Amino acid sequence: MLLVEDDASIAQTVRLSLSNAGLQVTHVGTGTDAILAAQTTSFDVILMDLGLPDMDGLDASRIIRETSSTPIIIVSARGDELDRVLGLELGADDYVVKPFSQRELLARIRAVTRRNGESHSDAEPVRDARVVVDERTHTARLDGDEISLTAKEFDLLAFLCAEPGVVFRRNDILEHVWDTNWYGTTKTLDAHIASIRKKLGSPDWIQAVRGVGFKFVEVTK
């Protein structure tokens, strides 16, 4: 896929997350480079920022759409209704407002590629990782061996594993994995984390960050 983003730190984070999800990412930082890349390379998806240094991402999307049917997802901090409407009218397939979770972005990518009729739309997990979580088959494996997880344990591991190294707050984890309006005790989360750590054979896979939450970390043999 083609990532068009002029902010280096954001680009690095998105590239890492998408790469960990098994996607190949080409990054450019200007609208001109995006147009050239779209004309010379066949991409499955284009992620387009709007605040580019040489032109508005809406203009770049319009030019690309004139010669390409590749799905375009606009990713921007500009969340006004007018910008959304203009983006969609100019040919974008979806519009994601910053800040966003990488899990949401992956879901949007898979959705637009499915709608585009691509048989390879659902990105396969990275096969050379020790822990492989495949949400399509609802399986999790450690070094090739399937791990027996409860439904919530699987959802929790998949959520954390989608963004290795990213620290998630306790409340955010509870809201995404359990319920959008979670009012229960956080001891439920601690119990599930402890169980997953045990099944992975080491507490190092899911590390606690004091006063914040948890993060998934790839452990080497």
VOMI-158304 format. One line per 5 residues: their letters; for each residue x, y, z of N, C-alpha, C. Coordinates in Angstrom, 3 decimals. Layout:
REM residues N
A	X,Y,Z,X,Y,Z,X,Y,Z  ...
This chain:
REM residues 221
MLLVE	0.826,-1.179,0.000,0.000,0.000,0.000,0.869,1.242,0.000  0.255,2.348,-0.387,0.972,3.622,-0.445,0.519,4.503,0.707  1.454,4.922,1.541,1.190,5.829,2.656,1.695,7.214,2.280  0.781,8.186,2.230,1.143,9.563,1.902,1.007,10.385,3.176  2.140,10.710,3.800,2.141,11.370,5.110,3.432,12.153,5.262
DDASI	3.315,13.472,5.534,4.520,14.294,5.634,5.112,14.326,7.034  4.354,13.883,8.048,4.861,13.840,9.420,5.640,12.541,9.611  6.950,12.655,9.797,7.815,11.476,9.859,7.464,10.552,11.021  7.131,11.123,12.180,6.832,10.294,13.350,5.545,9.506,13.156  4.520,10.159,12.586,3.273,9.459,12.309,3.489,8.376,11.264
AQTVR	4.242,8.709,10.238,4.513,7.743,9.172,5.226,6.513,9.712  6.195,6.725,10.598,6.941,5.609,11.161,6.029,4.698,11.976  5.152,5.289,12.779,4.236,4.505,13.608,3.276,3.695,12.745  2.700,4.335,11.745,1.743,3.651,10.872,2.435,2.552,10.078  3.626,2.832,9.567,4.362,1.823,8.799,4.673,0.602,9.651
LSLSN	5.096,0.836,10.890,5.425,-0.280,11.778,4.193,-1.133,12.047  3.080,-0.476,12.350,1.856,-1.204,12.655,1.368,-2.012,11.460  1.347,-1.396,10.292,0.868,-2.087,9.100,1.818,-3.205,8.685  3.097,-2.980,8.862,4.079,-4.022,8.544,3.908,-5.215,9.469  3.630,-4.947,10.747,3.398,-6.034,11.695,2.124,-6.800,11.373
AGLQV	1.218,-6.168,10.627,-0.012,-6.829,10.212,0.167,-7.559,8.881  1.394,-7.575,8.374,1.679,-8.326,7.162,1.544,-7.535,5.878  1.427,-6.200,5.969,1.254,-5.374,4.776,2.576,-4.744,4.352  2.769,-4.624,3.060,3.957,-3.956,2.525,3.612,-2.493,2.287  4.410,-1.599,2.850,4.078,-0.176,2.830,5.163,0.626,2.117
THVGT	4.739,1.439,1.158,5.618,2.416,0.517,5.217,3.787,1.033  6.195,4.561,1.501,5.884,5.869,2.096,6.422,6.996,1.247  5.595,8.016,1.014,6.027,9.262,0.379,5.483,10.411,1.207  6.129,11.579,1.092,5.764,12.697,1.945,5.136,13.885,1.234  4.939,13.787,-0.080,4.348,14.904,-0.826,3.266,14.403,-1.773
GTDAI	2.403,15.325,-2.191,1.374,14.974,-3.143,1.950,14.626,-4.502  2.987,15.351,-4.906,3.641,15.085,-6.195,4.199,13.676,-6.251  4.882,13.261,-5.184,5.440,11.910,-5.134,4.334,10.863,-5.092  3.222,11.201,-4.437,2.100,10.264,-4.360,1.501,10.029,-5.742  1.319,11.099,-6.496,0.760,10.991,-7.851,1.678,10.162,-8.737
LAAQT	2.984,10.426,-8.647,3.956,9.678,-9.444,3.958,8.203,-9.069  3.931,7.923,-7.763,3.941,6.536,-7.304,2.690,5.795,-7.770  1.539,6.469,-7.698,0.289,5.841,-8.112,0.259,5.568,-9.607  0.989,6.372,-10.383,1.030,6.202,-11.832,1.990,5.095,-12.256  2.990,4.824,-11.422,4.032,3.869,-11.816,3.963,2.528,-11.095
TSFDV	3.190,2.459,-10.018,3.116,1.234,-9.221,1.662,0.886,-8.931  1.347,-0.401,-8.943,-0.009,-0.852,-8.634,-0.128,-1.114,-7.133  -0.931,-0.308,-6.447,-1.147,-0.467,-5.010,-2.545,-1.015,-4.747  -2.703,-1.666,-3.604,-4.014,-2.169,-3.198,-4.820,-1.081,-2.500  -4.125,-0.200,-1.766,-4.775,0.878,-1.019,-3.827,2.073,-0.970
ILMDL	-4.405,3.275,-0.956,-3.632,4.501,-0.749,-4.170,5.195,0.493  -3.285,5.457,1.461,-3.640,6.224,2.655,-3.158,7.653,2.435  -4.095,8.592,2.375,-3.765,9.956,1.959,-3.993,10.974,3.078  -2.908,11.638,3.494,-3.030,12.773,4.414,-3.458,13.996,3.597  -4.084,14.963,4.256,-4.527,16.152,3.531,-3.535,17.301,3.616
GLPDM	-2.881,17.470,4.772,-1.980,18.600,4.968,-0.589,18.337,4.436  -0.459,18.203,3.133,0.838,17.931,2.514,1.563,19.236,2.209  2.894,19.211,2.141,3.660,20.462,1.979,3.536,21.110,0.612  3.216,20.339,-0.431,3.193,20.912,-1.780,1.791,21.101,-2.359  0.814,20.382,-1.822,-0.564,20.516,-2.296,-1.503,19.877,-1.297
DGLDA	-2.787,20.190,-1.427,-3.776,19.585,-0.553,-3.983,18.129,-0.965  -4.115,17.266,0.035,-4.328,15.851,-0.254,-5.589,15.594,-1.053  -6.580,16.478,-0.950,-7.798,16.345,-1.744,-7.488,16.493,-3.238  -6.605,17.451,-3.561,-6.216,17.641,-4.956,-5.412,16.445,-5.468  -4.526,15.942,-4.623,-3.740,14.763,-5.005,-4.658,13.565,-5.238
SRIIR	-5.659,13.399,-4.368,-6.615,12.290,-4.522,-7.397,12.424,-5.824  -7.814,13.649,-6.131,-8.588,13.877,-7.365,-7.761,13.527,-8.603  -6.483,13.933,-8.611,-5.613,13.646,-9.758,-5.370,12.146,-9.891  -5.135,11.485,-8.764,-4.906,10.030,-8.791,-6.154,9.312,-9.295  -7.318,9.767,-8.840,-8.567,9.106,-9.216,-8.855,9.214,-10.716
ETSST	-8.289,10.206,-11.379,-8.520,10.371,-12.813,-7.976,9.202,-13.623  -6.939,8.552,-13.112,-6.316,7.461,-13.868,-6.239,6.150,-13.094  -6.737,6.127,-11.853,-6.604,4.923,-11.031,-7.882,4.659,-10.234  -8.212,3.376,-10.099,-9.370,2.983,-9.289,-8.946,2.422,-7.939  -7.661,2.576,-7.596,-7.159,2.082,-6.309,-7.918,2.738,-5.160
PIIIV	-8.389,1.962,-4.178,-9.099,2.547,-3.041,-8.236,3.583,-2.322  -8.822,4.730,-2.003,-8.131,5.803,-1.294,-8.820,6.040,0.039  -8.049,5.971,1.105,-8.551,6.299,2.437,-7.870,7.582,2.878  -8.651,8.621,3.096,-8.084,9.875,3.587,-7.892,9.772,5.091  -6.685,10.103,5.549,-6.351,10.058,6.967,-5.904,11.458,7.362
SARGD	-6.735,12.166,8.121,-6.445,13.578,8.373,-6.980,14.038,9.721  -6.347,15.079,10.247,-6.834,15.704,11.479,-8.018,16.615,11.186  -8.260,16.891,9.925,-9.385,17.734,9.537,-10.658,16.902,9.513  -11.451,17.073,10.557,-12.641,16.244,10.687,-13.937,16.958,10.394  -13.868,18.163,9.825,-15.087,18.908,9.513,-15.912,18.163,8.464
ELDRV	-17.223,18.332,8.564,-18.124,17.644,7.631,-17.810,18.018,6.189  -17.466,19.286,5.950,-17.175,19.730,4.588,-15.991,18.979,3.997  -14.930,18.818,4.798,-13.761,18.085,4.319,-14.113,16.632,4.015  -14.910,16.021,4.888,-15.328,14.631,4.663,-16.112,14.506,3.361  -17.083,15.405,3.186,-17.924,15.357,1.990,-17.098,15.582,0.733
LGLEL	-16.221,16.577,0.763,-15.376,16.853,-0.393,-14.490,15.657,-0.732  -13.920,15.065,0.313,-13.050,13.917,0.090,-13.780,12.774,-0.594  -14.964,12.477,-0.130,-15.733,11.379,-0.706,-16.224,11.713,-2.107  -16.604,12.965,-2.305,-17.076,13.375,-3.632,-15.952,13.370,-4.662  -14.718,13.605,-4.208,-13.576,13.604,-5.126,-13.056,12.201,-5.403
GADDY	-13.689,11.202,-4.813,-13.332,9.827,-5.147,-12.723,8.999,-4.047  -12.574,9.570,-2.843,-12.035,8.772,-1.738,-13.052,7.705,-1.337  -12.556,6.570,-0.858,-13.434,5.471,-0.470,-13.781,5.494,1.011  -12.968,6.179,1.810,-13.236,6.267,3.245,-12.472,7.465,3.786  -12.826,7.858,5.028,-12.226,9.041,5.649,-12.029,8.738,7.126
VVKPF	-10.776,8.762,7.584,-10.440,8.466,8.979,-9.855,9.721,9.608  -10.388,10.104,10.756,-9.936,11.329,11.428,-8.874,11.001,12.479  -7.772,11.743,12.464,-6.731,11.613,13.485,-7.201,12.255,14.783  -6.812,11.723,15.946,-6.045,10.490,16.121,-6.941,9.265,15.961  -6.348,8.160,15.573,-7.079,6.929,15.347,-6.251,5.773,15.886
SQREL	-6.884,4.651,16.144,-6.144,3.463,16.561,-5.712,2.698,15.313  -4.587,2.033,15.400,-4.126,1.243,14.265,-5.073,0.083,13.986  -5.733,-0.402,15.031,-6.723,-1.472,14.861,-7.872,-0.995,13.982  -8.335,0.237,14.235,-9.411,0.798,13.413,-8.936,0.982,11.980  -7.713,1.492,11.812,-7.191,1.723,10.473,-7.108,0.421,9.682
LARIR	-6.648,-0.641,10.322,-6.579,-1.943,9.656,-7.965,-2.403,9.234  -8.950,-2.191,10.111,-10.321,-2.592,9.778,-10.835,-1.812,8.569  -10.527,-0.518,8.514,-10.953,0.302,7.377,-10.278,-0.162,6.085  -8.988,-0.489,6.184,-8.246,-0.960,5.013,-8.860,-2.244,4.480  -9.144,-3.171,5.379,-9.713,-4.446,4.957,-11.099,-4.257,4.360
AVTRR	-11.846,-3.311,4.919,-13.197,-3.072,4.424,-13.186,-2.536,2.993  -12.318,-1.551,2.711,-12.314,-0.970,1.365,-11.745,-1.936,0.337  -10.791,-2.768,0.740,-10.247,-3.727,-0.219,-11.246,-4.842,-0.493  -12.041,-5.213,0.506,-13.107,-6.194,0.265,-14.124,-5.618,-0.710  -14.484,-4.365,-0.492,-15.467,-3.737,-1.384,-14.914,-3.607,-2.793
NGESH	-13.615,-3.543,-2.903,-12.989,-3.403,-4.211,-12.845,-4.743,-4.929  -13.230,-5.809,-4.220,-13.228,-7.126,-4.843,-11.880,-7.804,-4.897  -10.953,-7.372,-4.064,-9.631,-7.989,-4.065,-9.647,-9.251,-3.223  -9.204,-10.340,-3.781,-9.221,-11.611,-3.054,-8.219,-11.628,-1.919  -7.195,-10.739,-1.994,-6.159,-10.721,-0.961,-6.398,-9.606,0.039
SDAEP	-7.628,-9.155,0.156,-7.907,-7.978,0.975,-7.597,-8.158,2.441  -7.859,-9.366,2.986,-7.602,-9.580,4.403,-6.134,-9.882,4.608  -5.429,-8.959,5.198,-3.990,-9.115,5.380,-3.684,-10.300,6.265  -2.716,-11.115,5.845,-2.326,-12.241,6.650,-1.348,-11.783,7.715  -1.377,-12.455,8.880,-0.443,-12.079,9.930,0.993,-12.375,9.539
VRDAR	1.903,-11.720,10.193,3.325,-11.932,9.914,3.726,-13.341,10.344  4.234,-14.118,9.405,4.503,-15.524,9.691,5.825,-15.747,10.416  6.747,-14.769,10.376,8.020,-14.989,11.044,8.003,-14.478,12.484  6.854,-13.988,12.952,6.737,-13.589,14.346,6.514,-14.826,15.199  6.966,-14.782,16.432,6.791,-15.934,17.307,5.324,-16.112,17.682
VVVDE	4.667,-15.007,17.990,3.236,-15.063,18.286,2.472,-14.574,17.062  1.614,-15.419,16.525,0.824,-15.090,15.347,-0.651,-15.171,15.713  -1.345,-14.042,15.613,-2.782,-13.991,15.902,-3.507,-13.784,14.587  -4.353,-14.731,14.229,-5.105,-14.669,12.975,-6.584,-14.508,13.298  -7.093,-13.284,13.122,-8.485,-13.016,13.467,-9.457,-13.635,12.478
RTHTA	-8.994,-13.978,11.285,-9.884,-14.611,10.307,-10.256,-16.015,10.741  -9.284,-16.745,11.272,-9.542,-18.116,11.716,-9.709,-18.206,13.226  -9.563,-17.058,13.896,-9.694,-16.967,15.364,-8.739,-17.948,16.044  -7.488,-17.932,15.599,-6.465,-18.788,16.192,-5.259,-17.949,16.587  -4.563,-18.405,17.615,-3.326,-17.773,18.064,-2.279,-18.868,18.219
RLDGD	-1.083,-18.607,17.734,-0.019,-19.608,17.791,1.256,-19.008,18.374  1.971,-19.817,19.114,3.281,-19.462,19.652,4.292,-20.449,19.105  5.230,-19.955,18.324,6.240,-20.803,17.681,5.592,-21.941,16.895  4.458,-21.639,16.267,3.780,-22.620,15.428,2.753,-23.476,16.132  2.775,-23.483,17.461,1.826,-24.305,18.216,0.626,-23.467,18.636
EISLT	-0.575,-23.991,18.415,-1.778,-23.241,18.757,-1.918,-23.080,20.266  -2.335,-21.878,20.678,-2.543,-21.565,22.092,-4.034,-21.638,22.380  -4.385,-22.325,23.451,-5.793,-22.449,23.837,-6.195,-21.221,24.647  -7.020,-20.370,24.039,-7.453,-19.139,24.690,-8.974,-19.080,24.761  -9.480,-18.447,25.808,-10.908,-18.183,25.864,-11.222,-17.072,24.855
AKEFD	-12.501,-16.829,24.605,-12.893,-15.809,23.634,-12.343,-14.436,24.011  -12.468,-14.063,25.287,-11.986,-12.757,25.720,-10.466,-12.697,25.735  -9.824,-13.788,26.091,-8.361,-13.811,26.061,-7.864,-13.594,24.633  -8.547,-14.232,23.682,-8.150,-14.048,22.278,-8.339,-12.598,21.851  -9.506,-12.024,22.177,-9.773,-10.633,21.800,-8.749,-9.682,22.425
LLAFL	-8.389,-9.949,23.678,-7.420,-9.104,24.373,-6.043,-9.217,23.748  -5.609,-10.439,23.459,-4.296,-10.633,22.839,-4.267,-10.011,21.442  -5.339,-10.183,20.690,-5.401,-9.610,19.344,-5.332,-8.090,19.394  -5.999,-7.498,20.374,-6.005,-6.042,20.508,-4.611,-5.517,20.799  -3.926,-6.141,21.768,-2.580,-5.698,22.145,-1.566,-6.013,21.048
CAEPG	-1.716,-7.176,20.443,-0.756,-7.659,19.451,-0.817,-6.845,18.160  -1.938,-6.169,17.917,-2.093,-5.397,16.682,-1.116,-4.233,16.620  -0.660,-3.762,17.784,0.262,-2.633,17.826,1.382,-2.918,18.824  2.351,-3.752,18.448,3.449,-4.090,19.358,4.196,-2.857,19.832  4.470,-2.810,21.131,5.228,-1.706,21.701,4.391,-0.508,22.089
VVFRR	3.138,-0.460,21.645,2.257,0.666,21.976,1.599,0.409,23.337  1.654,1.419,24.208,1.068,1.289,25.541,-0.408,1.680,25.480  -1.277,0.769,25.912,-2.707,1.037,25.951,-3.148,1.268,27.394  -3.951,2.291,27.601,-4.484,2.557,28.927,-5.495,1.490,29.309  -5.588,1.249,30.622,-6.502,0.221,31.104,-7.935,0.452,30.621
NDILE	-8.416,1.681,30.767,-9.797,1.970,30.381,-10.026,1.764,28.894  -9.028,2.113,28.075,-9.164,1.913,26.638,-9.259,0.431,26.295  -8.457,-0.379,26.989,-8.494,-1.829,26.750,-9.853,-2.385,27.135  -10.331,-1.992,28.302,-11.627,-2.486,28.774,-12.751,-2.081,27.836  -12.713,-0.845,27.374,-13.774,-0.362,26.498,-13.774,-1.069,25.143
HVWDT	-12.576,-1.356,24.622,-12.503,-1.985,23.306,-12.734,-3.491,23.355  -12.231,-4.131,24.389,-12.300,-5.596,24.434,-13.571,-6.097,25.105  -14.015,-5.374,26.144,-15.194,-5.834,26.872,-16.465,-5.115,26.442  -16.475,-3.807,26.540,-17.695,-3.076,26.228,-17.346,-1.601,26.067  -18.091,-0.925,25.215,-17.795,0.484,24.984,-18.064,1.341,26.214
NWYGT	-18.889,0.847,27.110,-19.180,1.584,28.340,-18.928,0.680,29.544  -17.678,0.345,29.758,-17.318,-0.593,30.819,-17.262,0.114,32.159  -17.994,-0.465,33.127,-18.001,0.127,34.459,-17.552,-0.874,35.522  -17.061,-2.019,35.099,-16.652,-3.037,36.059,-15.264,-2.786,36.614  -14.791,-3.723,37.436,-13.481,-3.601,38.058,-12.369,-3.930,37.076
TKTLD	-11.230,-3.259,37.217,-10.088,-3.542,36.346,-9.398,-4.845,36.735  -9.816,-5.470,37.841,-9.240,-6.765,38.224,-9.541,-7.819,37.165  -10.645,-7.636,36.438,-10.962,-8.550,35.342,-9.859,-8.531,34.300  -9.382,-7.341,33.972,-8.297,-7.207,33.004,-7.030,-7.857,33.528  -6.692,-7.607,34.782,-5.479,-8.182,35.368,-5.515,-9.709,35.328
AHIAS	-6.690,-10.277,35.598,-6.821,-11.733,35.600,-6.605,-12.307,34.201  -7.141,-11.633,33.206,-6.978,-12.119,31.833,-5.529,-11.951,31.366  -4.894,-10.846,31.734,-3.484,-10.645,31.393,-2.633,-11.752,32.004  -2.884,-12.055,33.266,-2.121,-13.103,33.959,-2.300,-14.450,33.271  -3.519,-14.745,32.852,-3.787,-16.021,32.194,-3.083,-16.110,30.844
IRKKL	-3.113,-15.030,30.077,-2.444,-15.034,28.765,-0.933,-15.176,28.940  -0.369,-14.461,29.912,1.067,-14.568,30.173,1.453,-16.009,30.474  0.635,-16.667,31.268,0.915,-18.058,31.639,0.888,-18.958,30.408  -0.094,-18.740,29.545,-0.219,-19.572,28.352,0.883,-19.282,27.338  1.435,-18.067,27.369,2.551,-17.725,26.490,3.887,-18.154,27.079
GSPDW	3.859,-18.552,28.344,5.064,-19.082,28.977,6.008,-18.051,29.547  5.611,-16.767,29.526,6.479,-15.722,30.058,5.668,-14.454,30.277  5.934,-13.739,31.378,5.242,-12.456,31.595,5.780,-11.347,30.715  6.902,-11.588,30.027,7.542,-10.542,29.232,6.750,-10.177,27.981  5.882,-11.071,27.526,5.112,-10.784,26.318,4.194,-9.584,26.509
IQAVR	3.546,-9.507,27.666,2.647,-8.393,27.962,3.181,-7.675,29.189  3.719,-6.493,28.981,4.377,-5.757,30.044,3.482,-4.655,30.594  3.494,-4.509,31.908,2.719,-3.457,32.560,3.533,-2.167,32.607  2.874,-1.073,32.342,3.490,0.247,32.455,2.804,0.953,33.615  3.545,1.159,34.676,2.968,1.662,35.922,2.153,2.946,35.706
GVGFK	0.939,2.915,36.211,0.074,4.083,36.143,-0.574,4.330,34.785  -0.278,3.456,33.813,-0.831,3.669,32.474,-1.647,2.463,32.015  -0.953,1.356,31.741,-1.660,0.180,31.227,-0.710,-0.923,30.829  -0.898,-1.463,29.628,-0.106,-2.603,29.181,0.331,-2.435,27.732  1.404,-3.169,27.383,1.848,-3.203,26.002,2.334,-4.605,25.655
FVEVT	2.185,-4.979,24.391,2.661,-6.273,23.905,4.072,-6.083,23.354  4.964,-6.976,23.731,6.364,-6.881,23.314,6.805,-8.235,22.728  7.394,-8.217,21.543,7.896,-9.437,20.947,9.106,-9.934,21.713  9.035,-11.183,22.191,10.098,-11.779,23.003,10.917,-12.711,22.117  12.225,-12.541,22.122,13.101,-13.415,21.351,13.402,-14.673,22.138
K	13.759,-15.702,21.408,14.062,-16.979,22.078,15.368,-16.876,22.837
